[in-house]
């Protein structure tokens, strides 16, 4: 048996471009070391602070020489192409020749750090180079420290460091998306618009391919045993030990035999392996004579239609989706996969953005119900308090709810979700112990199956997001930072039993402010653009805004503080109202690809 690895084999690198005043005879010579040292410091910062999805440090590539004229810029570009550079940061402590030295690559995210010093006019080059970017239609991010530094300073100011890392986190996502695939397993689920795959969006905005597999292919692999038999036996033992079967809430008259329920357990385990193999391939299949199936589809994300054609006659995809989206399975602690329930590809992409920004598993949830304080009081007699005092949103979904979302991992003693390399086996055991798997409600899923069931721990900062498609406008992004909250058990039970109690629940409250969509909790629910959202641990809405601007996706709703927002300098040319300017800039430049 070969252990399956869903990691990309190569990762994009960050290109560092040390740009210098080209005038020889004293000026350039005096700046060579200072300029190259500046590049080295940025490289060290990025490699020490940021990691790829496999946990390894992000790699940087520095130009072989400082760049003062076009020939040196071209030599740097040739090196970047050879080394697999996906984004670039230009650094300089001085005046340089503007359009002769900028990064001219048409789709590569790019930023310029102009040193704030008085000995040499780094800010003047920054302004001149950015003006060139605007005129040429090549958006770039401006990084300029608030405080003046001495020319021999060897530190990176805190505000500059944050902008460098924010740009790099988002730029790496753009670079990692390019050339990958979204795999649709099935087609449109129950008329859900998000599962209508818009190839133009994937290709023009994300640089991705679209791959398609009919759900009959899953059935073919089940019937013909096209999966790793040895791994299946290992998985079945693990599932019987760690996945507790929950309460069967179906009417007794339609209960299934124990034999059939055990068969369904075997089917959902096989489905997990099969859908993973469809995404990334499996060398074991080649050894067993299935060379084509062994290749997979190079899918960095996928979606499973399920309802209704599959789920009306076969066990549902809930177990498969939940476990693939988790950071662990029978093979141990590993990267999460991105698998959208109901083939909602727009929520799948939202999950993918969050995953590549944070390296953490992502929750897929219905934005199900807004509970006002008055409604909770009427139904339960309980008065909501603390963060929940203004009302709560019930987020729940039968499928892609990662077990990381139980909140049983910890940071500094508080509930959290973490990159897989930070997760301990004890935390894995706690996530599994907090989850049971009730038999599916047959009124929803006639073919049976098992759904994960847990309640997310309160107190986690989380960010929910969603991409929506608007006719004649294209994609838009919405973001809401907030927290998970806990309710007293009897209150939770009363509210939870009013919907399907066999599914996992997260109680969410957003940060509120004076803007219309966030004036209260009801407004957030009322302005949410679809029935689904993606979320994970932490407040990373600012990174989602930066990423969206790189891809030319306007943000129609967010509650991120103004000082955390970072978009290309070009956006300032489109008006003084930032969100309106975002729409105009994205429309003006058009999709990245």
PyMOL commands that set and color helices and strands:
alter all, ss='L'
color gray80, all
select helices_A, chain A and resi 27-49+70-83+98-101+122-136+158-177+193-195+199-206+215-223+229-242+252-254+258-280+283-287+293-295+318-324+345-358+373-380+386-390+403-406+420-422+425-433+489-496+516-518+521-527+541-551+562-564+569-574+578-589
alter helices_A, ss='H'
color red, helices_A
select strands_A, chain A and resi 13-18+60-62+85-92+109-114+141-143+181-185+209-213+244-245+299-304+328-329+332-333+339-341+363-371+392-397+409-411+414-416+436-439+450-453+461-470+474-485+504-510+532-537+554-557
alter strands_A, ss='S'
color yellow, strands_A
deselect
rebuild
show_as cartoon
